[in-house]
Amino acid sequence: MIQIKSKIFTDQELKGVDFEETKFVDCEFTKCQFKFTGFSDCVFKNCDFSNALLDSISFTKCRFEDCKLNWINFKDASLSACIFQSCLLEGCSFEKQKLPGCSFPNSDLSSVYFANCDLSGVNLTGINFEKAIFDFCKLKNTNLSDSSMTGVSFQNCQINKTTLDLDGFINFCLSKGFILPKN
């Protein structure tokens, strides 16, 4: 596996390029415009993608560890079998995504917007979803265990056999104005 370390990338270096089996460590992609770029079997460790613009980009079998991906619109991105371990994805937008085989263990997805997404079978355990919005999404066999659900909004969603632990359920209900009776 090729390793690239502590590099600050520019738009020109990322347009129309395919990366395979490459490890990026401490790299900066902030505000870069990705256009017709592909990443396959890549690892990103402690990289910053905040405010990057994604246009016809694909991530396949990639692993993100301790990365910042804040305020990114993933609408024109393809994500397949990717793992986002302990990453910050605050304020991101996912529209018309399927996210097959993706997982986000112990990541922060606060204020994220999911619209018309199929999150069936996606592992969403241990995530901070504070103030996240799920709009017209399909959640079938989705695992939300150990996730913070404070202020989450599910609008027009199909929810079937989705797992939510008791603490997450209670926090979700309390954030919606429900109260627990004192016994």
SELUM-746394 format. One record per residue (C-alpha): x, y, z. Coordinates in steps of 0.1 Angstrom, whole numbers, plus 5000, padded with zeros to 4 digits. Layout:
REM residues N
XYZ ...
//
This chain:
REM residues 183
500050005000 501350344990 501550605019 501050975015 501751175047 501151535058 500251655023 498051955016 496151874984 494952124958 491952094934 494252024904 495751714920 492351564926 490451614894 489951304873 492351094894 491850744907 493650634939 493850264948 495350094979 496750434992 497050535028 496650905035 497951015069 497551375083 496551505049 494451815042 491651825016 489852125031 487752315006 489152104977 486852044947 486851674939 485651614903 485551264887 487851124914 487850774927 489250614958 489250234962 490650034991 492150345006 492750445042 492450795056 493950855090 493551195108 492751375075 490651685071 488051705043 485951995059 483952195034 485251995004 483051994973 482251644959 481251614923 481151264907 483351104933 483450744946 484750594977 484750204976 486049995005 487650295021 488450335058 488350675075 489850695110 489651015132 488951225101 487051555099 484451565071 482351855084 479852045062 480151825031 477251755007 477551384997 474751414971 477051364942 479251094959 479050724958 479950554991 480150174992 481449945020 483150245038 483950265075 484050595092 485650525126 485550805152 485051075125 483451415127 480751455100 478851745116 476351925094 476851695064 474051625039 473251285024 470651294996 469450984977 472150764991 472050394997 475250355017 475549975012 477949815037 478850145053 479250205090 480050505112 481050355146 481650615173 481350905149 479751245154 476951305129 475251595147 473051825126 473351585097 470551585071 469551255055 466951295026 465551015005 468250775018 468050395020 469850315053 468749955054 471249735071 473550025079 475450005112 474850335129 475950235164 477550465190 476850785170 476051135181 472951215161 472051525180 469651745160 469951515129 467151505104 465951195086 463551295058 461751035036 464350775046 464150395047 465550235079 465049865077 467249645100 469249955108 471149955141 471050275161 472150115194 474250325218 473550635197 472650975211 469251065197 468551405213 466551625191 466551385162 463651425137 462251145116 459951285090 457951055066 460350765072 459750395067 461150235099 461049855102 463049625125 465449915134 467249865167 467350145193 468450075228 466450185259 468650485267 468550615232 464750575231 464350755264 466651045253 464851075220 461451085238 462651345264 463951565236 460451565220 458751675252 457751345267 458251305305 458850995326 456550955356 458250935389 457350615408 
//
